[in-house]
């Protein structure tokens, strides 16, 4: 049986009343047939990653608050830590984001009284150095996440980035490895994933790398310093939605990078309750373009100059969707970053997770951000709570692992939206621990839908269980005093599964 999230008493419904017409159900559209086929492809759990940045109160005042009675001796909020552990991200990206344009790692290591405080040129207020590299690694270890570090290309240097790798991963008695030891950390941090800049194409940001040729020139030098320091690290180079950027970057750097980064944010754009799903279409189109481009490069690099003195890429370049979320941007002092999410946003989150699952080329994905800023976790002085978007994150993290299962179906359409027709259903599937798990989202807020499951060379039992996450309305929001998400369990029959309107479903059958 799938993991239960909310710990509440469950409503059990044993069967659905079927009409005499085999293709219709009470209160539902025509039945949609879903064909399931095992792929043999193992799901990389790094797609369930998260992201933290020195932006507003994400880190300082969110994750880290030594002055709070809710914090432990290390300054980490214990209630936030508990919730972050439930999200269980396998990988966590830091320190940005855009803030990396001014972030110098040496300002935030060693004795805290000697660390350098500066103005936060990106998000306003001050850049508090009390949560630096060691504190980030400590937080990662507490929640079981692999650290993913983004280096400063905008105002930093290749050698500064290489020194950061040495500080984190050095095992010899070199200056920066010994510096780490002098700060109380005898063992290396073993940081595997390193991002070579962040959105370097963005002209409003600090730095000069919006010029693609300058990015190519400097990124290669950064990678040299970093991989010569530690040959085992994996690098992520900057991509975007512009072909005139992506192709020359990949042409020049495809031999020395492991991942190609893209970012995606959706918003309502004044298009009503279904507005964010327009962004989903745009993301699908971008992924298709990126995949087509990546197919131009060999899966393994064999023609590589040995004088680089570090190994070339060993496997096919994968996509790192290392920032994604709903962001209803506002032209104010917070830029709309302190987003309060509604139940509709949870459905969008589940839909994007389905898209990521069904895109094997995406091997890393980081939802932005973890706490307070565009976040599934909100913290205030008196306590913390989950926003609606946390619930699909936990549901998928717990249940959608193992072997990917292909889903083939023709979704009914939601008509007469400001974007035209959009798909009512979003479905993915996986084989995990001897069970077939299907994650199905009914994005239609006006109608129930019915699906029937068919296995192609995939044998599963006819009877199973289903968890349904739902809410009173698409605009319902959670707060510190009220959880607006309800959970119900049902017995599931593979031939007729009722997907409630505006709900997320986790359906499980023994194999």
C-alpha positions as CSV (number, residue, x, y, z in Angstrom):
1,X,0.0,0.0,0.0
2,X,1.4,3.5,-0.8
3,X,2.7,5.6,2.0
4,X,0.0,7.7,3.7
5,X,0.9,11.4,4.1
6,X,-1.5,13.1,6.5
7,X,-2.0,10.6,9.2
8,X,-5.7,11.2,9.4
9,X,-8.6,8.7,9.5
10,X,-9.3,7.5,5.9
11,X,-12.6,7.2,4.2
12,X,-12.9,3.8,2.5
13,X,-15.0,3.3,-0.5
14,X,-15.1,-0.3,-1.8
15,X,-16.6,0.1,-5.2
16,X,-18.0,2.6,-7.7
17,X,-21.6,2.3,-9.0
18,X,-21.3,1.6,-12.7
19,X,-24.0,2.6,-15.1
20,X,-25.4,0.1,-17.5
21,X,-23.4,1.8,-20.2
22,X,-20.0,0.3,-19.7
23,X,-18.3,3.5,-21.0
24,X,-19.8,5.9,-18.6
25,X,-19.8,6.5,-14.8
26,X,-21.9,8.6,-12.6
27,X,-20.6,12.2,-12.7
28,X,-17.8,11.3,-15.0
29,X,-16.7,11.7,-18.6
30,X,-16.1,8.9,-21.0
31,X,-13.6,6.3,-19.8
32,X,-10.0,6.9,-20.8
33,X,-7.9,3.9,-21.6
34,X,-4.3,4.0,-20.3
35,X,-1.7,1.5,-21.6
36,X,1.2,0.8,-19.3
37,X,4.5,-0.6,-20.6
38,X,7.7,-1.3,-18.5
39,X,10.7,0.5,-19.9
40,X,13.7,-0.9,-18.0
41,X,14.8,2.6,-17.3
42,X,15.6,3.4,-13.7
43,X,14.3,6.7,-12.3
44,X,17.1,8.9,-11.1
45,X,15.8,10.2,-7.7
46,X,17.8,13.4,-8.2
47,X,14.8,14.6,-10.0
48,X,13.2,15.2,-6.6
49,X,15.8,17.8,-5.6
50,X,15.4,21.2,-3.9
51,X,17.1,24.6,-4.0
52,X,18.0,27.2,-1.4
53,X,19.4,30.7,-2.0
54,X,20.4,33.7,0.0
55,X,17.1,35.4,-1.1
56,X,14.9,37.2,1.4
57,X,14.2,34.8,4.3
58,X,14.8,31.5,2.6
59,X,18.1,30.7,4.5
60,X,18.6,33.3,7.2
61,X,15.4,33.6,9.1
62,X,14.0,30.5,7.5
63,X,16.3,27.5,7.7
64,X,18.9,29.2,9.9
65,X,17.9,31.3,12.9
66,X,20.2,31.1,15.9
67,X,18.0,33.6,17.8
68,X,14.9,31.4,17.6
69,X,13.8,29.2,20.5
70,X,12.8,26.7,17.9
71,X,16.4,26.3,16.7
72,X,19.0,23.7,17.7
73,X,22.6,24.5,18.9
74,X,23.7,24.7,15.3
75,X,21.2,27.5,14.5
76,X,19.0,25.3,12.3
77,X,15.3,25.5,12.9
78,X,14.3,22.1,14.2
79,X,10.7,22.4,12.9
80,X,11.9,23.3,9.5
81,X,14.5,20.6,9.5
82,X,11.8,18.0,10.3
83,X,9.7,19.2,7.4
84,X,12.7,19.3,5.0
85,X,13.5,15.7,6.0
86,X,9.9,14.7,5.1
87,X,10.4,16.2,1.6
88,X,13.7,14.2,1.6
89,X,15.4,15.9,-1.4
90,X,18.2,13.6,-2.7
91,X,20.1,16.7,-3.9
92,X,20.1,20.3,-2.7
93,X,21.4,23.3,-4.7
94,X,23.2,26.3,-3.1
95,X,23.9,29.3,-2.8
96,X,22.1,30.5,-5.8
97,X,20.5,31.4,-8.0
98,X,21.2,35.0,-8.9
99,X,23.0,35.7,-5.7
100,X,26.0,33.7,-6.8
101,X,26.9,36.7,-9.0
102,X,28.3,38.4,-5.9
103,X,28.9,35.3,-3.6
104,X,32.5,34.7,-2.6
105,X,32.7,31.5,-0.6
106,X,35.7,32.5,1.5
107,X,33.6,35.3,3.1
108,X,31.4,32.6,4.7
109,X,33.8,30.0,6.2
110,X,35.7,29.8,9.5
111,X,35.0,31.6,12.7
112,X,31.7,33.5,12.3
113,X,33.0,36.6,14.0
114,X,35.6,36.9,11.2
115,X,33.2,36.4,8.3
116,X,32.5,39.2,5.9
117,X,29.1,40.8,5.8
118,X,28.1,42.7,2.7
119,X,25.1,44.3,1.0
120,X,22.9,41.9,-0.9
121,X,23.0,43.5,-4.3
122,X,20.4,41.1,-5.8
123,X,17.6,40.7,-3.3
124,X,18.2,43.7,-1.0
125,X,19.1,43.9,2.7
126,X,22.4,42.3,3.7
127,X,24.1,39.1,2.7
128,X,24.5,37.3,6.1
129,X,27.6,35.0,6.0
130,X,26.8,33.0,9.1
131,X,25.3,30.2,6.9
132,X,28.1,29.3,4.6
133,X,29.7,26.2,3.1
134,X,30.0,24.1,6.3
135,X,26.6,25.0,7.5
136,X,25.1,24.1,4.1
137,X,26.9,20.7,4.2
138,X,25.7,20.1,7.7
139,X,22.1,20.8,6.6
140,X,22.5,18.5,3.6
141,X,23.7,15.7,5.8
142,X,20.8,16.1,8.3
143,X,18.2,15.7,5.5
144,X,20.1,13.1,3.5
145,X,20.8,15.3,0.5
146,X,23.8,15.4,-1.9
147,X,25.1,19.0,-2.0
148,X,25.1,20.8,-5.3
149,X,27.1,24.0,-5.4
150,X,26.9,26.9,-7.9
151,X,30.1,28.9,-8.4
152,X,30.4,32.6,-9.0
153,X,31.4,33.3,-12.6
154,X,30.1,36.9,-12.6
155,X,32.6,38.5,-10.1
156,X,34.7,35.5,-9.2
157,X,37.6,33.8,-10.9
158,X,38.4,30.3,-12.1
159,X,41.0,29.9,-9.4
160,X,38.5,30.9,-6.7
161,X,36.2,28.2,-7.9
162,X,39.0,25.6,-8.0
163,X,39.9,26.6,-4.4
164,X,36.3,26.0,-3.4
165,X,36.5,22.5,-4.8
166,X,39.8,22.0,-2.9
167,X,38.3,23.3,0.4
168,X,35.3,20.9,0.0
169,X,37.0,17.8,-1.5
170,X,40.7,18.1,-0.9
171,X,42.4,15.1,0.8
172,X,46.0,16.1,0.7
173,X,47.8,18.7,2.8
174,X,47.2,21.6,0.5
175,X,46.3,25.1,1.7
176,X,42.5,24.9,1.3
177,X,42.2,21.3,2.4
178,X,44.1,22.2,5.5
179,X,42.0,25.4,5.9
180,X,38.9,23.2,6.0
181,X,40.6,21.0,8.7
182,X,41.5,24.1,10.7
183,X,37.8,25.0,10.7
184,X,37.0,21.7,12.4
185,X,36.2,19.4,9.4
186,X,38.8,16.7,9.1
187,X,37.0,14.7,6.5
188,X,36.3,16.1,3.0
189,X,32.7,17.2,2.1
190,X,32.8,15.2,-1.2
191,X,30.7,17.6,-3.2
192,X,30.1,15.9,-6.5
193,X,27.8,18.4,-8.4
194,X,29.1,21.9,-9.5
195,X,27.2,24.4,-11.5
196,X,29.3,26.6,-13.7
197,X,27.4,29.9,-13.3
198,X,23.7,30.7,-13.1
199,X,21.6,32.2,-15.9
200,X,24.7,33.8,-17.3
201,X,22.7,34.9,-20.4
202,X,20.6,37.3,-18.3
203,X,21.7,40.9,-19.1
204,X,20.1,42.5,-16.0
205,X,22.3,40.4,-13.7
206,X,25.8,41.3,-12.5
207,X,28.6,40.2,-14.8
208,X,29.4,40.1,-18.5
209,X,28.5,36.5,-19.5
210,X,25.3,37.4,-21.2
211,X,27.7,37.5,-24.2
212,X,27.7,33.8,-25.2
213,X,31.3,33.8,-26.4
214,X,32.5,35.2,-23.1
215,X,30.6,32.5,-21.3
216,X,32.2,29.8,-23.4
217,X,35.7,31.2,-22.9
218,X,35.4,31.6,-19.1
219,X,33.3,28.4,-18.5
220,X,36.1,26.3,-20.0
221,X,38.7,28.0,-17.7
222,X,36.5,27.4,-14.6
223,X,36.0,23.7,-15.5
224,X,39.8,23.3,-16.0
225,X,40.6,24.7,-12.6
226,X,37.8,22.7,-10.9
227,X,38.4,19.3,-12.6
228,X,42.1,19.5,-12.3
229,X,41.5,20.0,-8.6
230,X,39.1,17.0,-8.4
231,X,38.8,14.8,-11.5
232,X,35.7,13.1,-10.1
233,X,33.3,16.1,-10.0
234,X,30.4,16.5,-12.4
235,X,29.7,19.9,-13.9
236,X,26.5,21.7,-15.0
237,X,26.8,24.4,-17.7
238,X,24.2,27.1,-18.4
239,X,21.5,26.6,-20.9
240,X,18.3,28.6,-21.6
241,X,15.3,28.8,-23.9
242,X,17.4,30.5,-26.7
243,X,18.8,28.4,-29.4
244,X,21.3,31.1,-30.3
245,X,22.8,30.5,-26.8
246,X,22.4,26.8,-26.4
247,X,24.0,25.5,-29.7
248,X,27.3,27.4,-29.5
249,X,27.7,26.6,-25.8
250,X,27.2,22.9,-26.4
251,X,29.3,22.9,-29.5
252,X,32.2,24.3,-27.5
253,X,31.7,22.6,-24.1
254,X,30.0,19.3,-24.7
255,X,33.2,17.4,-24.1
256,X,33.8,18.7,-20.6
257,X,30.4,18.9,-19.1
258,X,27.9,16.3,-17.7
259,X,24.7,18.3,-17.5
260,X,23.0,21.1,-19.4
261,X,20.9,23.4,-17.2
262,X,17.5,24.9,-18.0
263,X,15.1,26.8,-15.7
264,X,11.3,27.1,-15.9
265,X,8.8,29.2,-14.0
266,X,5.1,29.2,-14.7
267,X,2.5,31.8,-13.6
268,X,-1.1,32.7,-13.9
269,X,-0.3,35.5,-16.3
270,X,-3.8,36.8,-15.7
271,X,-5.3,33.8,-17.4
272,X,-7.3,32.4,-14.5
273,X,-7.3,29.2,-12.6
274,X,-5.7,27.2,-15.5
275,X,-3.1,29.8,-16.3
276,X,0.0,28.0,-15.1
277,X,-0.6,25.0,-17.3
278,X,0.3,27.2,-20.3
279,X,3.8,27.2,-18.9
280,X,3.8,23.4,-18.8
281,X,3.3,23.4,-22.6
282,X,6.2,25.8,-23.0
283,X,8.4,23.6,-20.9
284,X,7.5,20.5,-23.0
285,X,8.5,22.4,-26.1
286,X,11.8,23.6,-24.6
287,X,12.7,20.0,-23.5
288,X,12.0,18.7,-27.0
289,X,14.3,21.3,-28.5
290,X,17.0,20.6,-26.0
291,X,16.8,16.9,-26.5
292,X,17.1,17.3,-30.3
293,X,20.2,19.4,-29.8
294,X,21.8,17.0,-27.3
295,X,21.4,14.2,-29.8
296,X,24.0,15.9,-32.0
297,X,26.8,15.0,-29.5
298,X,28.3,11.5,-28.8
299,X,27.2,9.6,-25.8
300,X,30.9,9.2,-24.8
301,X,33.7,11.5,-25.7
302,X,36.7,9.6,-27.2
303,X,38.5,12.3,-29.1
304,X,39.9,14.5,-26.3
305,X,43.2,16.3,-25.9
306,X,45.2,14.4,-23.2
307,X,46.9,17.7,-22.3
308,X,43.8,18.8,-20.5
309,X,44.9,16.3,-17.8
310,X,41.4,15.4,-16.7
311,X,38.9,13.0,-18.2
312,X,36.3,14.0,-20.7
313,X,32.6,13.4,-20.3
314,X,32.0,9.7,-19.8
315,X,28.2,9.5,-20.6
316,X,25.5,11.2,-22.5
317,X,24.8,14.8,-21.5
318,X,21.7,15.0,-19.3
319,X,19.4,17.9,-18.6
320,X,19.4,19.5,-15.2
321,X,16.1,21.4,-14.6
322,X,17.8,23.0,-11.6
323,X,15.2,25.7,-11.0
324,X,11.4,25.1,-11.5
325,X,8.2,26.3,-9.8
326,X,5.2,28.6,-10.1
327,X,6.2,32.3,-9.7
328,X,3.6,35.0,-10.2
329,X,6.1,37.8,-10.6
330,X,5.3,41.2,-9.0
331,X,7.1,44.4,-9.6
332,X,7.6,45.2,-5.9
333,X,10.3,44.9,-3.2
334,X,9.8,41.1,-2.9
335,X,9.3,40.4,-6.6
336,X,6.4,38.1,-5.7
337,X,8.9,35.6,-4.1
338,X,6.9,35.3,-0.9
339,X,4.2,33.2,-2.8
340,X,1.2,31.8,-1.0
341,X,0.3,28.7,-3.0
342,X,-3.3,27.3,-3.5
343,X,-4.5,23.8,-4.3
344,X,-4.4,24.5,-8.1
345,X,-0.6,25.0,-7.7
346,X,-0.4,21.5,-6.1
347,X,-2.0,20.0,-9.2
348,X,0.5,22.0,-11.4
349,X,3.4,20.7,-9.3
350,X,2.2,17.1,-9.7
351,X,1.8,17.6,-13.4
352,X,5.4,18.9,-13.7
353,X,6.6,15.9,-11.7
354,X,4.9,13.7,-14.2
355,X,6.5,15.5,-17.1
356,X,9.9,15.2,-15.4
357,X,9.4,11.5,-14.7
358,X,8.4,10.8,-18.3
359,X,11.5,12.6,-19.6
360,X,14.5,10.3,-19.0
361,X,16.9,13.0,-20.3
362,X,16.2,15.0,-17.1
363,X,18.5,13.5,-14.5
364,X,18.5,16.4,-12.0
365,X,15.6,18.7,-11.1
366,X,15.5,21.2,-8.2
367,X,12.3,22.8,-7.1
368,X,13.0,26.5,-6.2
369,X,13.0,27.1,-3.3
370,X,12.7,25.1,-0.1
371,X,11.7,27.5,2.6
372,X,9.6,30.8,2.5
373,X,10.7,31.9,-1.0
374,X,8.5,30.2,-3.6
375,X,8.5,27.4,-1.1
376,X,6.6,24.3,0.0
377,X,7.6,25.1,3.6
378,X,6.7,28.4,5.3
379,X,8.3,29.4,8.6
380,X,7.4,32.2,11.0
381,X,8.5,33.0,14.5
382,X,5.7,30.9,16.1
383,X,6.1,27.9,13.9
384,X,6.1,26.4,10.4
385,X,3.7,24.6,8.0
386,X,3.5,23.0,4.6
387,X,2.0,24.8,1.7
388,X,-0.2,22.8,-0.8
389,X,2.8,22.1,-3.1
390,X,4.5,20.0,-0.4
391,X,2.0,17.2,-0.6
392,X,2.6,16.1,-4.2
393,X,6.4,16.4,-3.5
394,X,6.1,14.0,-0.6
395,X,3.7,11.7,-2.4
396,X,6.0,11.3,-5.5
397,X,9.2,11.1,-3.5
398,X,7.9,8.2,-1.5
399,X,6.2,6.3,-4.2
400,X,7.5,7.2,-7.7
401,X,10.9,5.5,-7.8
402,X,12.4,2.4,-9.3
403,X,11.6,1.5,-12.9
404,X,9.9,3.9,-15.2
405,X,6.7,2.7,-16.8
406,X,5.5,4.2,-20.1
407,X,2.0,5.6,-20.1
408,X,0.0,5.9,-23.4
409,X,-3.4,7.5,-23.4
410,X,-5.4,10.3,-25.1
411,X,-6.4,12.8,-22.5
412,X,-9.8,14.4,-22.6
413,X,-9.6,18.2,-23.0
414,X,-10.6,21.0,-20.8
415,X,-12.2,23.4,-23.2
416,X,-12.9,27.1,-23.2
417,X,-9.9,28.2,-21.1
418,X,-8.1,31.5,-21.9
419,X,-5.3,29.3,-23.4
420,X,-7.7,27.2,-25.5
421,X,-7.9,23.5,-24.8
422,X,-5.6,21.9,-22.2
423,X,-5.3,18.2,-21.2
424,X,-7.5,17.2,-18.3
425,X,-5.3,14.3,-17.2
426,X,-1.6,14.0,-16.4
427,X,-0.3,10.4,-15.6
428,X,3.0,8.7,-14.9
429,X,3.8,5.3,-13.6
430,X,6.7,3.4,-11.9
431,X,7.5,-0.1,-10.6
432,X,8.7,0.1,-7.0
433,X,9.2,-2.7,-4.5
434,X,7.0,-5.2,-6.4
435,X,4.2,-2.7,-7.0
436,X,2.9,-0.8,-9.9
437,X,2.4,2.8,-8.8
438,X,0.4,5.2,-11.0
439,X,0.4,9.0,-10.3
440,X,-2.7,10.5,-11.9
441,X,-3.7,14.1,-11.8
442,X,-7.2,15.3,-12.8
443,X,-6.7,18.9,-13.5
444,X,-10.4,19.4,-14.5
445,X,-12.1,21.3,-11.6
446,X,-15.6,20.7,-13.0
447,X,-15.7,17.0,-13.8
448,X,-14.6,13.6,-12.5
449,X,-12.9,11.4,-15.0
450,X,-12.6,7.6,-15.3
451,X,-9.5,5.6,-16.5
452,X,-9.0,2.0,-17.1
453,X,-5.5,0.4,-17.1
454,X,-4.1,-2.1,-19.5
455,X,-0.7,-3.7,-19.3
456,X,1.5,-4.3,-22.3
457,X,3.8,-7.2,-21.3
458,X,3.2,-6.0,-17.8
459,X,1.1,-8.2,-15.5
460,X,-0.5,-6.6,-12.4
461,X,-3.4,-7.6,-10.3
462,X,-6.9,-6.3,-11.0
463,X,-7.5,-5.0,-7.5
464,X,-5.4,-2.4,-5.7
465,X,-5.5,0.7,-3.5
466,X,-5.7,4.4,-4.2
467,X,-4.9,7.5,-2.3
468,X,-6.6,10.7,-3.3
469,X,-5.4,14.1,-2.3
470,X,-7.9,16.9,-2.7
471,X,-9.1,20.2,-1.4
472,X,-12.3,22.1,-1.0
473,X,-11.6,24.4,-3.9
474,X,-8.8,25.2,-6.4
475,X,-8.0,28.4,-4.5
476,X,-7.8,26.9,-1.0
477,X,-4.6,27.7,0.9
478,X,-3.0,26.2,3.9
479,X,-1.9,28.2,6.9
480,X,-0.2,27.6,10.3
481,X,-3.6,26.9,11.8
482,X,-5.3,25.0,9.0
483,X,-4.3,22.3,6.5
484,X,-6.5,22.6,3.4
485,X,-5.4,19.2,2.0
486,X,-7.6,16.2,2.5
487,X,-6.5,12.6,2.0
488,X,-8.8,9.6,1.3
489,X,-8.2,6.0,0.4
490,X,-10.2,3.8,-1.9
491,X,-10.1,0.3,-3.2
492,X,-9.1,0.4,-6.9
493,X,-10.3,-1.7,-9.8
494,X,-8.0,-1.5,-12.8
495,X,-10.9,-1.5,-15.2
496,X,-12.6,1.5,-13.7
497,X,-10.8,4.1,-11.6
498,X,-12.6,7.3,-10.7
499,X,-10.3,10.3,-10.7
500,X,-12.1,13.0,-8.6
501,X,-12.2,16.5,-10.1
502,X,-9.3,18.7,-9.2
503,X,-7.4,15.9,-7.3
504,X,-4.1,14.0,-7.2
505,X,-4.2,10.2,-7.1
506,X,-1.6,7.6,-6.2
507,X,-2.9,4.2,-7.4
508,X,-1.0,1.0,-6.5
509,X,-1.4,-2.6,-7.7
510,X,0.7,-5.6,-6.7
511,X,2.6,-7.2,-9.6
